[in-house]
């Protein structure tokens, strides 16, 4: 048992979770207090002692599944043979009915399988769903030992064959038929949500099944390595998948909230002000005139004013979007925020953000309505900056911090670097954020250093973590 | 110390106990509470606002018949508010009253005795003879430096008062710390705690919660409420409806005498679930879009 746990903890550490020695000991003690055959309780005992950050919970769960699934067969926690197993129903452990069902499923035609799937989903029959997930993977995934493809590929193949969209429609249709009278829109939506959540459950079953088989094929270590996914704040803006984009968008709000709290705190407690004589004397009265509790005035530093000038051409659009989103999410920490976007023309977009409370919607409008095309819709930093200088240059004051966003890939146009120099002379600070890795700077048509020499700082800003650090720095 | 006396027999016993005071715990919650009792370790409870983190501590106290001592954290909380403080005013009076009589050393012994000690929640929990549950609420609101105050209490269940010596606990209090996650807590604090993340309940549990907490609500209505709330939580909102808001909504519907919600009624009462105008518009659109 001890070896088993030690191995598991090593695996967690390898997956990037910080597990200290005391936590290790706690986990050992904790599992001594719970019935070992209860897999759920076992998992929660380990979780409570080893994982102290909710963002890590998913990783923990995956590692747990991977690690204790393979050993399951040896230790009898989980009688988990191949689905095409021997079908000796009588000898199976209790609570594992799906294994019994799995034996008889080989003979089914695809139509029968689809029918069973439909019925399992309609009745929310979990055991049946698990068995079907297993059967579906055997049949459709086409897994071959040693083939170097990721789990997502198998998942895609399996799902394509199951046609879950069609099943959902069928479920909805039958719900409509069963209802007495017409379904109202609300009821229809609720039914749909219900079925969708069941289908999502099925998907998870299938994913787990595929993972289990990959583990059996490749071994725990290799599998755990492929499962090490970066946390949302470490995902690269420029190469995020659609799924990661969603995760990023959801991560922004809590991150911004944390940062705002931190900044507000810093502002209040940054340094103590001079002695507040009046207040000190007032408080000394309750000590018989002894000034036992000195009181201080708190300084009230002014909040900076921010102007964001962002390139929103295709290559860096995602980055600009996130930065705008983030800056506006903590706009309470600045006295004023103005936003400009450009490709080869430039437009002020502050009005979109002021018109609505919903930042998502504002960002969407920036992408669709801003007037940023001048000639051909290829980035031209030089023209955009000159334009900015002519139209709004006078509004930049010594209180303003200007943030320029972009990869400075100028398509070999004139750089007009003097504008940035002029801006710096007027503004408090000029910063440049570049979403490209530092090693790519000044390669090809990137001329970031031509602007960089005029800035107070040029920062690499590839993920949320770097963005957060930068914003904290300027506020 | 009462090593052989445990508050709970087993994990199911925890669930039963909590259910008897109308708190529906899921497997994870009950498991962690049970472990906290066995391992004599504090529990750090995190999760979105309004999912019953504080309620958990209160319910555990009620179900075990223990006294609840609560330390509400806020910015600027310090030793004198959390641990103990000398009653300076009383000390000054004492000195002035004795000005001519006794010598200084006697007075010194006297004014640093228990009579002049003002106990604050942490010290009180340690000194209590009867079983207590200590709730340190919203621990993320104190500064990182202040967190260190808690460490001695949480790991060794003792408080050092320089003038009096060390006060050790006569019984191990069950400690709950709650956090809304507005900042990362220090590693040192996390290491000493068991970690519990309380999320929004799933459909079945939410329905049960509505049924137990709102007397008079029908099974059908509770089911509908839970399902609509789940749908709303799936939207991308500024603030998803919490459990307490679900309960408020259920009560409202009950008062209005509604037994089966249609889209119109749902829309009219949405402002109880959602507190931002943009969120409400979004949810209205979604509910009527079908």
Interface residues (C-beta under 8 A of the other chain):
Chain A: X18 X20 X22 X23 X26 X29 X30 X33 X34 X40 X41 X44 X45 X47 X48 X49 X51 X52 X53 X54 X57 X184 X185 X186 X188 X189 X190 X193 X194 X197 X249 X250 X253 X254 X257 X258 X261 X262 X265 X268 X269 X286 X287 X288 X290 X292 X356 X357 X358 X360
Chain B: X11 X27 X28 X31 X32 X34 X35 X38 X39 X41 X43 X44 X46 X47 X75 X88 X89 X92 X96 X143 X181 X182 X183 X184 X187 X190 X191 X193 X194 X195 X196 X197 X203 X224 X227 X228 X230 X231 X234 X236 X238 X261 X262 X263 X266 X276 X277 X278 X282 X286 X287 X288 X289 X290
